[in-house]
């Protein structure tokens, strides 16, 4: 088909350091131990990554009770509560903790604030695995705020020391809005030692803000349970694009979305392998959008070392 339209490809996009670390951890565990390797919850929130690992011998479970006693289990990038660690020990499970180091940072902040006698307001989405793990660090000290409308409902004792933390994959702008409302209600609210929203979430949102005003429609590649992918659609619409859609892969694209469209923006969430973006680019090319320009907003150079447990296993197996 003759090229009639242009694609602005956002950069950075796709895998962040924490997701890459988690996926490689599971792959290395398979290399060293063979299948099955059990993983509690989805290792990352992307159905294609999960399906590919299942084909290699990974068994994803919701609870540790589904893992045979004495087996190997990997904890997902989203983190788990101390209760889950305790249950794994009780059931004699060999564990590899693939929690993203940036999530671990929030867990440590929660423990420090709780130890110092603070009530902690956690800004996040109810039911999200990361939120459940973080709240498990200080369940008696923590209250969840899921959106601006919950700020007014907060009940605080006079003289109570209060701090806030956040889920790492939220919209930067929405979180700042919630924090502003919290500080209006609670002028002495203590900030976390450093920003909780991860660098990759912020960078991908900044890249979308950069290209959204220049395109007619913006496509986000990512799964529906990926918080950061869903947020990218919201960010695009708020940044001025008229239409934005989230798809898991090229198979979900619809030609009617592109009627009268001359320019398309494309990005992907932090748990999306680049091959899925390539698939969307191929579809766009087949449908008249073969002129692709990558627009880099910021360079990323962050990497995380693999969890200590898998590094020991690799060394013992002579594969380090």
Secondary structure, 3 states (H helix, E strand, C coil): CCCCCEEEEEECCCCCHHHHHHHHHHHHHHHHHCCCEEEECCCCCCHHHHHHHHHCCEEEECCHHHCCCCCEEEECCCCCCHHHHHHHHHCCCEEEECCCHHHHHHHHHHHHHHHCCCEEEEECCCCCHHHHHHHCCCCCCEEEECCHHHCCCCCCCCCCCEEEEECCCCCHHHHHHHHHHHHHHCCCCECCCCCCCCHHHHHHHHHHHHHHCCCCEEEEECCCCCHHHHHHHHHHHHCCCCEEEEECCHHHCCHHHHCCCCEEEEEECCCCCHHHHHHHHHHHHHCCCCEEEEEECCCCCCCCCCCHHHHHHHHHCCCC
